[in-house]
């Protein structure tokens, strides 16, 4: 098909902003390099920042102050884990990530987060112990164990992630009134139990709605930066 750099130069002549959901993060970087207008990462295999803005907005709506957040991410060290690392390390709150061995976040992202944390004061921990990660957390979150494009790995992943389901017993270790977030779609009985999902459904669906509002905010901010 058409080279990405050509697509970028065509589309950016027709609009004020581009939001792209892509498989490869490199595609997004090439779009941004050749576009004449700002490019927003709607999702890539490396990061999902638009989702994290909605997550943070939801946490604040639930009464948490940013510097008081103690977040626990349980599951695959994927684009969501990477985005939590960037968010926590920039804003200075505590983050614990629990993954099975072999599913840790990418080393380059972890290294960048640790450098950011030296400036922001964020506390970041990586572990394979879900109980250690969730203990005392006031925000608990997870993601699907099998992302798009990983269907061939499904059976192996289900075996490897056994014990990483966020269920009622695990949530008992979290802080009182802890919230649970999920970027959806959720696979009940796998990364989250039916009981935990339904107990926190109001938070989860507020989070889903907040994707709209957070991304509208990004668009308004970028437009003001361009046009004053």
GROMACS elastic network, one bead per residue, 0.5 to 0.9 nm:
[ bonds ]
;  ai    aj funct       b0    kb
    1     4     6  0.87655   500
    2     5     6  0.83757   500
    2     6     6  0.67117   500
    2     7     6  0.67468   500
    3     6     6  0.53816   500
    3     7     6  0.64882   500
    3     8     6  0.88016   500
    4     8     6  0.61001   500
    4     9     6  0.86644   500
    4    27     6  0.70069   500
    4    28     6  0.89219   500
    4    30     6  0.67065   500
    4    31     6  0.63047   500
    4    34     6  0.85652   500
    5     8     6  0.51170   500
    5     9     6  0.63605   500
    5    10     6  0.87859   500
    5    30     6  0.62745   500
    5    31     6  0.60957   500
    5    32     6  0.88635   500
    5    33     6  0.78484   500
    5    34     6  0.55462   500
    5    35     6  0.77660   500
    6     9     6  0.51545   500
    6    10     6  0.62414   500
    6    11     6  0.86524   500
    6    31     6  0.88349   500
    6    34     6  0.78490   500
    7    10     6  0.52112   500
    7    11     6  0.60545   500
    7    12     6  0.83346   500
    7    31     6  0.77664   500
    7    34     6  0.88069   500
    7    35     6  0.86157   500
    8    11     6  0.54314   500
    8    12     6  0.58897   500
    8    13     6  0.86220   500
    8    18     6  0.89133   500
    8    30     6  0.80994   500
    8    31     6  0.52052   500
    8    32     6  0.75727   500
    8    33     6  0.84305   500
    8    34     6  0.57486   500
    8    36     6  0.79079   500
    9    12     6  0.54673   500
    9    13     6  0.66031   500
    9    31     6  0.83632   500
    9    34     6  0.60341   500
    9    35     6  0.53494   500
    9    36     6  0.68347   500
   10    13     6  0.55469   500
   10    14     6  0.71136   500
   10    35     6  0.83155   500
   11    14     6  0.52834   500
   11    15     6  0.66858   500
   11    18     6  0.79570   500
   11    35     6  0.78844   500
   11    36     6  0.89466   500
   12    15     6  0.55476   500
   12    16     6  0.69901   500
   12    17     6  0.72932   500
   12    18     6  0.72077   500
   12    34     6  0.88246   500
   12    35     6  0.55324   500
   12    36     6  0.54346   500
   12    37     6  0.56853   500
   12    38     6  0.85812   500
   13    16     6  0.80923   500
   13    35     6  0.84754   500
   13    36     6  0.71571   500
   13    37     6  0.81910   500
   15    18     6  0.73001   500
   15    37     6  0.77673   500
   16    36     6  0.87572   500
   16    37     6  0.59473   500
   16    38     6  0.75764   500
   16   223     6  0.77479   500
   17    37     6  0.55729   500
   17    38     6  0.53601   500
   17    39     6  0.61845   500
   17    40     6  0.76333   500
   17   219     6  0.75999   500
   17   222     6  0.82060   500
   17   223     6  0.81125   500
   18    35     6  0.85970   500
   18    37     6  0.70888   500
   18    38     6  0.63442   500
   18    40     6  0.60762   500
   18    41     6  0.87272   500
   19    38     6  0.84975   500
   19    39     6  0.57079   500
   19    41     6  0.60394   500
   19    42     6  0.56818   500
   19    43     6  0.89850   500
   20    28     6  0.70876   500
   20    31     6  0.86917   500
   20    39     6  0.71938   500
   20    40     6  0.63451   500
   20    41     6  0.56814   500
   20    42     6  0.51723   500
   20    43     6  0.70293   500
   20    44     6  0.84339   500
   21    28     6  0.81665   500
   21    40     6  0.88420   500
   21    41     6  0.65735   500
   21    44     6  0.60583   500
   22    25     6  0.68658   500
   22    27     6  0.68435   500
   22    28     6  0.67885   500
   22    41     6  0.83571   500
   22    42     6  0.78096   500
   22    43     6  0.61855   500
   22    44     6  0.50375   500
   22    45     6  0.74296   500
   23    26     6  0.87682   500
   23    27     6  0.77002   500
   23    28     6  0.88388   500
   23    43     6  0.79023   500
   23    44     6  0.53430   500
   23    45     6  0.54806   500
   23    46     6  0.87827   500
   23   148     6  0.88204   500
   23   149     6  0.87542   500
   24    27     6  0.54642   500
   24    28     6  0.72274   500
   24    44     6  0.59270   500
   24    45     6  0.55923   500
   24    46     6  0.75856   500
   25    28     6  0.52308   500
   25    29     6  0.64971   500
   25    30     6  0.88355   500
   25    41     6  0.89114   500
   25    43     6  0.84716   500
   25    44     6  0.51303   500
   25    45     6  0.58486   500
   25    46     6  0.58361   500
   25    47     6  0.76675   500
   26    30     6  0.62106   500
   26    31     6  0.85781   500
   26    44     6  0.87733   500
   27    30     6  0.51901   500
   27    31     6  0.62095   500
   27    32     6  0.87042   500
   27    44     6  0.86765   500
   28    31     6  0.50089   500
   28    32     6  0.62252   500
   28    33     6  0.85912   500
   28    39     6  0.79098   500
   28    40     6  0.86045   500
   28    41     6  0.70569   500
   28    44     6  0.75435   500
   29    32     6  0.51292   500
   29    33     6  0.61223   500
   29    34     6  0.88464   500
   29    39     6  0.89017   500
   30    34     6  0.63702   500
   30    35     6  0.83895   500
   31    34     6  0.55741   500
   31    35     6  0.57987   500
   31    39     6  0.72057   500
   32    35     6  0.52284   500
   32    36     6  0.81516   500
   32    37     6  0.80336   500
   32    38     6  0.69644   500
   32    39     6  0.54977   500
   32    40     6  0.85200   500
   33    36     6  0.85157   500
   34    37     6  0.89942   500
   35    38     6  0.71574   500
   35    39     6  0.74069   500
   37   226     6  0.88162   500
   38   222     6  0.73595   500
   38   223     6  0.89791   500
   38   226     6  0.88480   500
   40    43     6  0.88083   500
   40    50     6  0.82085   500
   40   218     6  0.84780   500
   40   219     6  0.86479   500
   41    44     6  0.69464   500
   41    47     6  0.78733   500
   41    48     6  0.69368   500
   41    49     6  0.68511   500
   41    50     6  0.68837   500
   42    47     6  0.89183   500
   42    48     6  0.66033   500
   42    49     6  0.74195   500
   42    50     6  0.59338   500
   42    51     6  0.80844   500
   43    46     6  0.80888   500
   43    47     6  0.63119   500
   43    49     6  0.73364   500
   43    50     6  0.73724   500
   43    51     6  0.82129   500
   43    79     6  0.82885   500
   44    47     6  0.54208   500
   44    48     6  0.62329   500
   44    79     6  0.71909   500
   45    48     6  0.79620   500
   45    78     6  0.74907   500
   45    79     6  0.57086   500
   46    78     6  0.68825   500
   46    80     6  0.81411   500
   46    82     6  0.69025   500
   46    83     6  0.82103   500
   46   106     6  0.88192   500
   47    50     6  0.89453   500
   47    78     6  0.79413   500
   47    80     6  0.64052   500
   47    81     6  0.82747   500
   47    82     6  0.60022   500
   47    83     6  0.54241   500
   48    51     6  0.56908   500
   48    52     6  0.67852   500
   48    79     6  0.58097   500
   48    80     6  0.59271   500
   48    82     6  0.80448   500
   48    83     6  0.58903   500
   49    52     6  0.50060   500
   49    53     6  0.63931   500
   49    54     6  0.88761   500
   49    79     6  0.88212   500
   49    80     6  0.81597   500
   49    83     6  0.57784   500
   49    84     6  0.84613   500
   49    86     6  0.86598   500
   49    87     6  0.83134   500
   50    53     6  0.53615   500
   50    54     6  0.67871   500
   50    55     6  0.89351   500
   50   211     6  0.70886   500
   50   214     6  0.74169   500
   50   215     6  0.65022   500
   50   218     6  0.86065   500
   51    54     6  0.52314   500
   51    55     6  0.62989   500
   51    56     6  0.87845   500
   51    80     6  0.82070   500
   51    83     6  0.85868   500
   51   183     6  0.70044   500
   51   207     6  0.87056   500
   51   208     6  0.87096   500
   51   210     6  0.88202   500
   51   211     6  0.62698   500
   51   214     6  0.85071   500
   51   215     6  0.87446   500
   52    56     6  0.60610   500
   52    57     6  0.83945   500
   52    80     6  0.78631   500
   52    83     6  0.66503   500
   52    84     6  0.69334   500
   52    87     6  0.74435   500
   52   183     6  0.88443   500
   52   211     6  0.87056   500
   53    56     6  0.52009   500
   53    57     6  0.61110   500
   53    58     6  0.85919   500
   53    87     6  0.86750   500
   53   210     6  0.83657   500
   53   211     6  0.74653   500
   53   214     6  0.60192   500
   53   215     6  0.78976   500
   54    57     6  0.50146   500
   54    58     6  0.61198   500
   54    59     6  0.86502   500
   54   206     6  0.89090   500
   54   207     6  0.58557   500
   54   208     6  0.74846   500
   54   209     6  0.81461   500
   54   212     6  0.80704   500
   54   213     6  0.77386   500
   54   214     6  0.55656   500
   54   215     6  0.80141   500
   55    58     6  0.51281   500
   55    59     6  0.62691   500
   55    60     6  0.87550   500
   55   181     6  0.72398   500
   55   182     6  0.85914   500
   55   183     6  0.81710   500
   55   207     6  0.58899   500
   55   208     6  0.86089   500
   55   210     6  0.77462   500
   55   211     6  0.81238   500
   56    59     6  0.50806   500
   56    60     6  0.62840   500
   56    61     6  0.85965   500
   56    66     6  0.80490   500
   56    87     6  0.87910   500
   56   207     6  0.87876   500
   57    60     6  0.52385   500
   57    61     6  0.61819   500
   57    62     6  0.86693   500
   57   207     6  0.77943   500
   57   210     6  0.70205   500
   57   211     6  0.89899   500
   57   214     6  0.74095   500
   58    62     6  0.61753   500
   58    63     6  0.88537   500
   58   181     6  0.86918   500
   58   203     6  0.71870   500
   58   204     6  0.86505   500
   58   206     6  0.67127   500
   58   207     6  0.54954   500
   58   210     6  0.69565   500
   59    62     6  0.50653   500
   59    63     6  0.67256   500
   59    64     6  0.57263   500
   59    65     6  0.80440   500
   59    66     6  0.82217   500
   59    69     6  0.83311   500
   59   139     6  0.75575   500
   59   179     6  0.76640   500
   59   181     6  0.88337   500
   59   203     6  0.85686   500
   59   207     6  0.86211   500
   60    63     6  0.52011   500
   60    65     6  0.60640   500
   60    66     6  0.70757   500
   61    64     6  0.72327   500
   62   179     6  0.79026   500
   62   203     6  0.79630   500
   64    67     6  0.84598   500
   64    68     6  0.66447   500
   64    69     6  0.65781   500
   64   138     6  0.84861   500
   65    68     6  0.52687   500
   65    69     6  0.65657   500
   66    69     6  0.54530   500
   66    91     6  0.74821   500
   66    92     6  0.82165   500
   66    93     6  0.67985   500
   67    70     6  0.85667   500
   67    91     6  0.75280   500
   67    92     6  0.65396   500
   67    93     6  0.52793   500
   67    94     6  0.82679   500
   68    93     6  0.66887   500
   68    94     6  0.80800   500
   68   138     6  0.87203   500
   69    88     6  0.89576   500
   69    93     6  0.56829   500
   69    94     6  0.63592   500
   69    95     6  0.82126   500
   69   137     6  0.79072   500
   69   138     6  0.64771   500
   69   139     6  0.69504   500
   70    93     6  0.65145   500
   70    95     6  0.58883   500
   70    96     6  0.79080   500
   70   136     6  0.76426   500
   70   138     6  0.54666   500
   70   139     6  0.61920   500
   70   140     6  0.85902   500
   71    84     6  0.87299   500
   71    88     6  0.85722   500
   71    93     6  0.80177   500
   71    94     6  0.61731   500
   71    96     6  0.62828   500
   71    97     6  0.84248   500
   71   133     6  0.85082   500
   71   134     6  0.79570   500
   71   137     6  0.55171   500
   71   138     6  0.62141   500
   71   140     6  0.58314   500
   71   141     6  0.76409   500
   72    94     6  0.85570   500
   72    95     6  0.58218   500
   72    97     6  0.57996   500
   72    98     6  0.76006   500
   72   130     6  0.88039   500
   72   133     6  0.56281   500
   72   134     6  0.54550   500
   72   135     6  0.85488   500
   72   137     6  0.60455   500
   72   138     6  0.80473   500
   72   139     6  0.62024   500
   72   141     6  0.62178   500
   72   142     6  0.83635   500
   73    76     6  0.87693   500
   73    77     6  0.88825   500
   73    80     6  0.87496   500
   73    81     6  0.67898   500
   73    84     6  0.79488   500
   73    95     6  0.76033   500
   73    96     6  0.62911   500
   73    98     6  0.62764   500
   73    99     6  0.84516   500
   73   130     6  0.89405   500
   73   133     6  0.75513   500
   73   134     6  0.80186   500
   73   139     6  0.84775   500
   73   140     6  0.60984   500
   73   142     6  0.54932   500
   73   143     6  0.84767   500
   74    77     6  0.85832   500
   74    81     6  0.86264   500
   74    96     6  0.84590   500
   74    97     6  0.59979   500
   74    99     6  0.62371   500
   74   130     6  0.66333   500
   74   133     6  0.76336   500
   74   134     6  0.81011   500
   74   140     6  0.76862   500
   74   141     6  0.63814   500
   74   142     6  0.50547   500
   74   143     6  0.77454   500
   74   164     6  0.66454   500
   74   165     6  0.79796   500
   74   166     6  0.74992   500
   74   191     6  0.83407   500
   75    78     6  0.85334   500
   75    81     6  0.83987   500
   75    97     6  0.79255   500
   75    98     6  0.62687   500
   75    99     6  0.50352   500
   75   100     6  0.72829   500
   75   103     6  0.82448   500
   75   130     6  0.87781   500
   75   141     6  0.87955   500
   75   142     6  0.58697   500
   75   143     6  0.65447   500
   75   144     6  0.77768   500
   75   145     6  0.67379   500
   75   161     6  0.72225   500
   75   164     6  0.61929   500
   75   165     6  0.79973   500
   75   191     6  0.72719   500
   76    79     6  0.87492   500
   76    80     6  0.84042   500
   76    81     6  0.72373   500
   76    98     6  0.81954   500
   76    99     6  0.57243   500
   76   100     6  0.75157   500
   76   103     6  0.57404   500
   76   104     6  0.70264   500
   76   105     6  0.77529   500
   76   142     6  0.81050   500
   76   143     6  0.72047   500
   76   144     6  0.77722   500
   76   145     6  0.61494   500
   76   146     6  0.86549   500
   76   161     6  0.82752   500
   77    80     6  0.74002   500
   77    81     6  0.51268   500
   77    82     6  0.69124   500
   77    97     6  0.79588   500
   77    98     6  0.82866   500
   77    99     6  0.63602   500
   77   100     6  0.88051   500
   77   103     6  0.54968   500
   77   106     6  0.73411   500
   78    81     6  0.52553   500
   78    82     6  0.61539   500
   78    83     6  0.86258   500
   78   103     6  0.80400   500
   78   104     6  0.80131   500
   78   105     6  0.61564   500
   78   106     6  0.80209   500
   78   143     6  0.87157   500
   78   147     6  0.88473   500
   79    83     6  0.60839   500
   79    84     6  0.86160   500
   79   105     6  0.83633   500
   80    83     6  0.50571   500
   80    84     6  0.62128   500
   80    85     6  0.86086   500
   80   142     6  0.83167   500
   80   143     6  0.72817   500
   80   183     6  0.86377   500
   81    84     6  0.50925   500
   81    85     6  0.62385   500
   81    86     6  0.87772   500
   81    97     6  0.73606   500
   81   104     6  0.89833   500
   81   105     6  0.66548   500
   81   142     6  0.85677   500
   81   143     6  0.87298   500
   82    85     6  0.50647   500
   82    86     6  0.64093   500
   82    87     6  0.87525   500
   82   105     6  0.63790   500
   82   106     6  0.76710   500
   82   109     6  0.64131   500
   82   110     6  0.77532   500
   82   113     6  0.88603   500
   83    86     6  0.50662   500
   83    87     6  0.61214   500
   83    88     6  0.85577   500
   84    87     6  0.50457   500
   84    88     6  0.59794   500
   84    89     6  0.82805   500
   84    95     6  0.77251   500
   84    97     6  0.89637   500
   85    88     6  0.54120   500
   85    89     6  0.59353   500
   85    90     6  0.84496   500
   85    95     6  0.73674   500
   85    97     6  0.87128   500
   85   109     6  0.75899   500
   85   110     6  0.71205   500
   85   112     6  0.88287   500
   85   113     6  0.58280   500
   85   114     6  0.87376   500
   85   124     6  0.78100   500
   86    89     6  0.52631   500
   86    90     6  0.60619   500
   86    91     6  0.85368   500
   86   109     6  0.79111   500
   86   110     6  0.87214   500
   86   112     6  0.80410   500
   86   113     6  0.58082   500
   86   116     6  0.81120   500
   87    90     6  0.53553   500
   87    91     6  0.60775   500
   87    92     6  0.82104   500
   87    93     6  0.85237   500
   87   113     6  0.87472   500
   88    91     6  0.52739   500
   88    92     6  0.55169   500
   88    93     6  0.51927   500
   88    94     6  0.65419   500
   88    95     6  0.63385   500
   88   113     6  0.80869   500
   88   117     6  0.79580   500
   88   120     6  0.88055   500
   88   122     6  0.63383   500
   88   123     6  0.81189   500
   88   124     6  0.78573   500
   89    92     6  0.54112   500
   89    93     6  0.70713   500
   89    94     6  0.83571   500
   89    95     6  0.84803   500
   89   112     6  0.86226   500
   89   113     6  0.52989   500
   89   114     6  0.70222   500
   89   115     6  0.81183   500
   89   116     6  0.52366   500
   89   118     6  0.83452   500
   89   119     6  0.84251   500
   89   120     6  0.64520   500
   89   121     6  0.77188   500
   89   122     6  0.53275   500
   89   123     6  0.77677   500
   89   124     6  0.76252   500
   90    93     6  0.83629   500
   90   113     6  0.78631   500
   90   116     6  0.59862   500
   90   117     6  0.68387   500
   90   119     6  0.82201   500
   90   120     6  0.60436   500
   90   121     6  0.88395   500
   90   122     6  0.76414   500
   91   117     6  0.86131   500
   91   120     6  0.63590   500
   91   121     6  0.84612   500
   91   122     6  0.72329   500
   92   116     6  0.86814   500
   92   117     6  0.66358   500
   92   119     6  0.83771   500
   92   121     6  0.51536   500
   92   123     6  0.72941   500
   93   117     6  0.89844   500
   93   120     6  0.83296   500
   93   121     6  0.75249   500
   93   123     6  0.64577   500
   93   124     6  0.83656   500
   94   121     6  0.88997   500
   94   122     6  0.55932   500
   94   124     6  0.58947   500
   94   125     6  0.82555   500
   94   137     6  0.89629   500
   95   122     6  0.77741   500
   95   123     6  0.62664   500
   95   125     6  0.63749   500
   95   126     6  0.86042   500
   95   133     6  0.84740   500
   95   137     6  0.87245   500
   96   123     6  0.82211   500
   96   124     6  0.58316   500
   96   126     6  0.58633   500
   96   127     6  0.74307   500
   96   132     6  0.84251   500
   96   133     6  0.52357   500
   96   134     6  0.76993   500
   96   137     6  0.86215   500
   97   104     6  0.86300   500
   97   105     6  0.87768   500
   97   124     6  0.80270   500
   97   125     6  0.63046   500
   97   127     6  0.61921   500
   97   128     6  0.81293   500
   97   130     6  0.83110   500
   97   133     6  0.62980   500
   97   134     6  0.88943   500
   98   104     6  0.81925   500
   98   125     6  0.85537   500
   98   126     6  0.60823   500
   98   129     6  0.59776   500
   98   130     6  0.54135   500
   98   131     6  0.86879   500
   98   132     6  0.81922   500
   98   133     6  0.59293   500
   98   134     6  0.85680   500
   98   164     6  0.83395   500
   99   102     6  0.80416   500
   99   103     6  0.58748   500
   99   104     6  0.58036   500
   99   105     6  0.83668   500
   99   126     6  0.79090   500
   99   127     6  0.66287   500
   99   128     6  0.51552   500
   99   129     6  0.77047   500
   99   130     6  0.77099   500
   99   161     6  0.81303   500
   99   164     6  0.78157   500
  100   103     6  0.55739   500
  100   104     6  0.71235   500
  100   127     6  0.84413   500
  100   128     6  0.54830   500
  100   129     6  0.83248   500
  100   160     6  0.67423   500
  100   161     6  0.63762   500
  100   162     6  0.88840   500
  100   164     6  0.79434   500
  101   104     6  0.66854   500
  101   128     6  0.66085   500
  101   160     6  0.84068   500
  103   106     6  0.87474   500
  104   107     6  0.81691   500
  104   126     6  0.81075   500
  104   127     6  0.88073   500
  104   128     6  0.88271   500
  105   108     6  0.85878   500
  105   109     6  0.70728   500
  105   110     6  0.67127   500
  105   126     6  0.89023   500
  106   109     6  0.54738   500
  106   110     6  0.63755   500
  106   111     6  0.87520   500
  107   110     6  0.50312   500
  107   111     6  0.60273   500
  107   112     6  0.85731   500
  108   111     6  0.51296   500
  108   112     6  0.62331   500
  108   113     6  0.86126   500
  109   112     6  0.51535   500
  109   113     6  0.61304   500
  109   114     6  0.86232   500
  110   113     6  0.50355   500
  110   114     6  0.61559   500
  110   115     6  0.86749   500
  111   114     6  0.51311   500
  111   115     6  0.63245   500
  111   116     6  0.86968   500
  112   115     6  0.51151   500
  112   116     6  0.62093   500
  112   117     6  0.85571   500
  113   116     6  0.50239   500
  113   117     6  0.60274   500
  113   118     6  0.87532   500
  113   122     6  0.90000   500
  113   124     6  0.81879   500
  114   118     6  0.64602   500
  114   122     6  0.84248   500
  114   123     6  0.87242   500
  114   124     6  0.74026   500
  115   118     6  0.53535   500
  115   119     6  0.71399   500
  116   119     6  0.54285   500
  116   120     6  0.62520   500
  116   121     6  0.82495   500
  116   122     6  0.79871   500
  117   121     6  0.51548   500
  117   123     6  0.68497   500
  117   124     6  0.76675   500
  118   121     6  0.56243   500
  118   122     6  0.72332   500
  119   122     6  0.80653   500
  125   133     6  0.81165   500
  126   129     6  0.89624   500
  126   133     6  0.81793   500
  127   130     6  0.75442   500
  127   132     6  0.76145   500
  127   133     6  0.70229   500
  128   132     6  0.84521   500
  128   133     6  0.83962   500
  129   132     6  0.53472   500
  129   133     6  0.64387   500
  129   134     6  0.89087   500
  129   164     6  0.89235   500
  130   133     6  0.50638   500
  130   134     6  0.61739   500
  130   135     6  0.84532   500
  130   163     6  0.81363   500
  130   164     6  0.66164   500
  130   165     6  0.89971   500
  130   166     6  0.87650   500
  130   170     6  0.79635   500
  131   134     6  0.52852   500
  131   135     6  0.58292   500
  131   170     6  0.66640   500
  131   173     6  0.71350   500
  131   174     6  0.89499   500
  132   135     6  0.54763   500
  132   136     6  0.88427   500
  132   173     6  0.89391   500
  133   136     6  0.83464   500
  133   137     6  0.75695   500
  134   137     6  0.52860   500
  134   138     6  0.85070   500
  134   139     6  0.85990   500
  134   140     6  0.68181   500
  134   170     6  0.71598   500
  134   171     6  0.73233   500
  134   173     6  0.62782   500
  134   174     6  0.54702   500
  134   175     6  0.85534   500
  135   170     6  0.83360   500
  135   171     6  0.83908   500
  135   172     6  0.84135   500
  135   175     6  0.71861   500
  136   173     6  0.63056   500
  136   176     6  0.81712   500
  136   178     6  0.85934   500
  137   140     6  0.65294   500
  137   173     6  0.80077   500
  137   175     6  0.53513   500
  137   176     6  0.89027   500
  137   178     6  0.68490   500
  137   179     6  0.89414   500
  138   174     6  0.62963   500
  138   175     6  0.51743   500
  138   176     6  0.74637   500
  138   177     6  0.71954   500
  138   179     6  0.61485   500
  138   180     6  0.84409   500
  139   174     6  0.81355   500
  139   175     6  0.84385   500
  139   178     6  0.56205   500
  139   179     6  0.50389   500
  139   180     6  0.59231   500
  139   181     6  0.73847   500
  140   166     6  0.85161   500
  140   171     6  0.80583   500
  140   174     6  0.77562   500
  140   178     6  0.72104   500
  140   179     6  0.62676   500
  140   181     6  0.63500   500
  140   182     6  0.88190   500
  141   166     6  0.83822   500
  141   179     6  0.84544   500
  141   180     6  0.56127   500
  141   182     6  0.57927   500
  141   183     6  0.85451   500
  142   145     6  0.88794   500
  142   165     6  0.87512   500
  142   166     6  0.77231   500
  142   180     6  0.85090   500
  142   181     6  0.71110   500
  142   182     6  0.58276   500
  142   183     6  0.79255   500
  142   191     6  0.68092   500
  142   192     6  0.77374   500
  143   146     6  0.87481   500
  143   147     6  0.86748   500
  143   182     6  0.62057   500
  143   183     6  0.66422   500
  143   184     6  0.73989   500
  143   185     6  0.84440   500
  143   186     6  0.73730   500
  143   187     6  0.89659   500
  143   191     6  0.67593   500
  143   192     6  0.86858   500
  144   147     6  0.62416   500
  144   182     6  0.88319   500
  144   183     6  0.88114   500
  144   184     6  0.79115   500
  144   185     6  0.75754   500
  144   186     6  0.64912   500
  144   187     6  0.67790   500
  144   190     6  0.79951   500
  144   191     6  0.61272   500
  144   192     6  0.88758   500
  145   154     6  0.81596   500
  145   157     6  0.67154   500
  145   158     6  0.72403   500
  145   161     6  0.72963   500
  145   187     6  0.87842   500
  145   190     6  0.77422   500
  145   191     6  0.65959   500
  146   149     6  0.82221   500
  146   150     6  0.57619   500
  146   151     6  0.64997   500
  146   153     6  0.75895   500
  146   154     6  0.60732   500
  146   157     6  0.70139   500
  146   158     6  0.82179   500
  147   150     6  0.55542   500
  147   151     6  0.73970   500
  148   151     6  0.68991   500
  149   152     6  0.77798   500
  149   153     6  0.89810   500
  150   153     6  0.54241   500
  150   154     6  0.67005   500
  151   154     6  0.51438   500
  151   155     6  0.85701   500
  152   155     6  0.78034   500
  152   156     6  0.87935   500
  153   156     6  0.55464   500
  153   157     6  0.60045   500
  153   158     6  0.86209   500
  154   157     6  0.51300   500
  154   158     6  0.61060   500
  154   159     6  0.87053   500
  155   158     6  0.52165   500
  155   159     6  0.64506   500
  155   160     6  0.87310   500
  156   159     6  0.52260   500
  156   160     6  0.61445   500
  156   161     6  0.86237   500
  157   161     6  0.59265   500
  157   162     6  0.84850   500
  158   161     6  0.53337   500
  158   162     6  0.62988   500
  158   190     6  0.79178   500
  159   162     6  0.54406   500
  160   163     6  0.85494   500
  160   164     6  0.89336   500
  161   164     6  0.54445   500
  161   165     6  0.77786   500
  161   190     6  0.85781   500
  161   191     6  0.82819   500
  162   165     6  0.71488   500
  162   190     6  0.83183   500
  163   166     6  0.86222   500
  164   167     6  0.88420   500
  164   190     6  0.82468   500
  164   191     6  0.65888   500
  164   192     6  0.85653   500
  165   170     6  0.83120   500
  165   189     6  0.74250   500
  165   190     6  0.58104   500
  165   192     6  0.51125   500
  165   193     6  0.68118   500
  166   169     6  0.81190   500
  166   170     6  0.59593   500
  166   171     6  0.68747   500
  166   190     6  0.84091   500
  166   191     6  0.60470   500
  166   193     6  0.62839   500
  166   196     6  0.73476   500
  167   170     6  0.53782   500
  167   171     6  0.62682   500
  167   172     6  0.88048   500
  167   189     6  0.86539   500
  167   191     6  0.84811   500
  167   192     6  0.59308   500
  167   194     6  0.80811   500
  167   195     6  0.72574   500
  167   196     6  0.58703   500
  167   197     6  0.87197   500
  168   171     6  0.51156   500
  168   172     6  0.62984   500
  168   193     6  0.74371   500
  168   195     6  0.68449   500
  168   196     6  0.59182   500
  169   172     6  0.52635   500
  169   173     6  0.72679   500
  170   173     6  0.56028   500
  170   174     6  0.73525   500
  171   174     6  0.52056   500
  171   175     6  0.83262   500
  171   178     6  0.81209   500
  171   180     6  0.87111   500
  171   196     6  0.78302   500
  172   175     6  0.78068   500
  172   176     6  0.82306   500
  173   176     6  0.87327   500
  174   177     6  0.83240   500
  174   178     6  0.62031   500
  174   179     6  0.89877   500
  175   178     6  0.52468   500
  175   179     6  0.89029   500
  179   200     6  0.69576   500
  179   203     6  0.70509   500
  179   204     6  0.89953   500
  180   196     6  0.79493   500
  180   197     6  0.79146   500
  180   199     6  0.89149   500
  180   200     6  0.60037   500
  180   201     6  0.86021   500
  180   203     6  0.69246   500
  180   204     6  0.71205   500
  181   197     6  0.87878   500
  181   200     6  0.77710   500
  181   201     6  0.87990   500
  181   203     6  0.66191   500
  181   204     6  0.52927   500
  181   205     6  0.89054   500
  181   207     6  0.72209   500
  182   185     6  0.78631   500
  182   186     6  0.69988   500
  182   192     6  0.89718   500
  182   197     6  0.86778   500
  182   203     6  0.89278   500
  182   204     6  0.59676   500
  182   205     6  0.88813   500
  182   207     6  0.79109   500
  182   208     6  0.85848   500
  183   186     6  0.77071   500
  183   204     6  0.76635   500
  183   207     6  0.75713   500
  183   208     6  0.70151   500
  184   187     6  0.84103   500
  184   204     6  0.83088   500
  184   208     6  0.78033   500
  186   190     6  0.85327   500
  186   191     6  0.75812   500
  186   192     6  0.73890   500
  186   197     6  0.84682   500
  187   190     6  0.57124   500
  187   191     6  0.64696   500
  187   192     6  0.68890   500
  187   193     6  0.84292   500
  187   194     6  0.88805   500
  188   191     6  0.67325   500
  188   192     6  0.53398   500
  188   193     6  0.52152   500
  188   194     6  0.52839   500
  188   195     6  0.88655   500
  188   197     6  0.75517   500
  189   192     6  0.57529   500
  189   194     6  0.63326   500
  190   193     6  0.68180   500
  192   195     6  0.83363   500
  192   196     6  0.66760   500
  192   197     6  0.65625   500
  193   196     6  0.53988   500
  193   197     6  0.62284   500
  193   198     6  0.86804   500
  194   197     6  0.52189   500
  194   198     6  0.61649   500
  194   199     6  0.84985   500
  195   198     6  0.53695   500
  195   199     6  0.60102   500
  195   200     6  0.86190   500
  196   199     6  0.51009   500
  196   200     6  0.62322   500
  196   201     6  0.83514   500
  197   200     6  0.53594   500
  197   201     6  0.57271   500
  197   204     6  0.79523   500
  198   202     6  0.81976   500
  199   202     6  0.79702   500
  200   203     6  0.54564   500
  200   204     6  0.63157   500
  200   205     6  0.87984   500
  201   205     6  0.60246   500
  201   206     6  0.83093   500
  202   205     6  0.54452   500
  202   206     6  0.60107   500
  202   207     6  0.84699   500
  203   206     6  0.51087   500
  203   207     6  0.60615   500
  203   208     6  0.86736   500
  204   207     6  0.50193   500
  204   208     6  0.63482   500
  204   209     6  0.88423   500
  205   209     6  0.62157   500
  205   210     6  0.84337   500
  206   209     6  0.50686   500
  206   210     6  0.60267   500
  206   211     6  0.88340   500
  207   211     6  0.66408   500
  208   211     6  0.55601   500
  208   212     6  0.77787   500
  209   212     6  0.57623   500
  209   213     6  0.71365   500
  210   214     6  0.57937   500
  210   215     6  0.81973   500
  211   214     6  0.52945   500
  211   215     6  0.59975   500
  211   216     6  0.84393   500
  212   215     6  0.54158   500
  212   216     6  0.61609   500
  212   217     6  0.87119   500
  213   216     6  0.50787   500
  213   217     6  0.62867   500
  213   218     6  0.88224   500
  214   217     6  0.50580   500
  214   218     6  0.64416   500
  214   219     6  0.88542   500
  215   219     6  0.62688   500
  215   220     6  0.86304   500
  216   219     6  0.51066   500
  216   220     6  0.62241   500
  216   221     6  0.86202   500
  217   220     6  0.51404   500
  217   221     6  0.61047   500
  217   222     6  0.85787   500
  218   221     6  0.51608   500
  218   222     6  0.61428   500
  218   223     6  0.85481   500
  219   222     6  0.52257   500
  219   223     6  0.61017   500
  219   224     6  0.86271   500
  220   223     6  0.51230   500
  220   224     6  0.62158   500
  220   225     6  0.86463   500
  221   224     6  0.51902   500
  221   225     6  0.62290   500
  221   226     6  0.87521   500
  222   225     6  0.50006   500
  222   226     6  0.62729   500
  222   227     6  0.86099   500
  223   226     6  0.51590   500
  223   227     6  0.59927   500
  223   228     6  0.77746   500
  224   227     6  0.51250   500
  225   228     6  0.55580   500
